[in-house]
Amino acid sequence: MKALGILIILLIFSCSHKKNNLNQLKVLTEIEKFGKDYYINEVNDIQFSDSSYYIVDSKINSLFLLNSDFKYITSIGRKGKGPEEFISMNAVTVTSNKFYISDAQQNCLMCYDKDRYNLLGKITFPKNLFLNYGDFYIDDNGNVSITYISKESSKIGMYNISSGEFHPFNIEIQNPKDTKLYRFIGNLEENFIAIIPRYSNKISFFSNQNYTKLGEISIVLPKESMIQWENLIKKGKHTPLIVDGFLRGKCLYLLYQDFANSSRALAQVKLSSNFEVIDILFFSFPKSNGDECINVSNNTIVTFSRAKNSIQKYDHLFR
């Protein structure tokens, strides 16, 4: 009987342990400042291209360029309304030879040379077309993700800077007021764009060439996840479910947040050529970090920790 009791206890412990057995991410490096003087404030976007990190600090309206070891290269922008100044710097997107910084409040993009870091021009959008508060996408042909809002309708789509033409995506908008909260995650090499609503688990994929829909997936978080989906829904429609996303080839990374218990989870979604889910892996972050803004490059996960005001560099367990 004593042996049987011990066996039952071991089985209960084993099942309980298995229930919470997510892939745990471990912090490799924590960066609190760049160079000697700059301390991280509020990072709103992180991008990586050609061995350089592009980091947007929205609190001071500055973009910081760092090398792959997070060593300071240069910075661009400051708060103001003058040349190369921003009222509300939000995000950055890097193309093959340029990078663009968005100012949602001024509803414009600042275009810079990728090699010399000099300002090439300012792009201001016409009436009824608005940049999103989160990520935006722009390709080498000057097609930028945009939101159209009028009294009659609200749409999301692509706007060509040269021709001035707006091409809406065939996607249902549940709440027109939420159109500016969609995230646009692009892939220049694959010529498609992922559209991620912050309040839903459905992600749509569209061609950035003919604007046709390529596929749609729904991500269901596992019961053993740190995130409890019902907790997210209880908080109401204004609770961001997907804090950020990143697209690398045919692999989509989604950063989830549960405001009910301040936890984060990362979903790595592998897609087929037909935009169907091949495999999903789930990862958990240290609970107290409050990770936001994700980038995956050089086989490394990089996030901004709001709780610690620092850049977190994680190892990975991807297969």
Buried (B, 14 or more C-beta within 10 A) or exposed (E): EEEEEEEEEEEEEEEEEEEEEBBEBEBEBEBEBBEEEBEBEBBBBBBBBEEBBBBBBBBBBBBBBBEEEBEBEEBBBEEEEEEBBBEBBBBBBBBEEBBBBBBBEBBBBBBBEBEEBEBBEEBEBEEBBBBBBBBBBBBEEBBBBBBBBEEEEBBBBBBBBEEEEBBBBEBEBEEBEBBBBBBBBBBBEBEBBBBBBBBBBEBBBBBBEEBEBBBBBEBEBBEEBBBBBEBBEEEEBEBBBBBBBBBBEBBBBBBBBBEBEEBBBBBBBBBEEEBEBEEBBBBBBBEEBBBBBBBBBEEBBBBBBBEBBBBBBBEBEEE
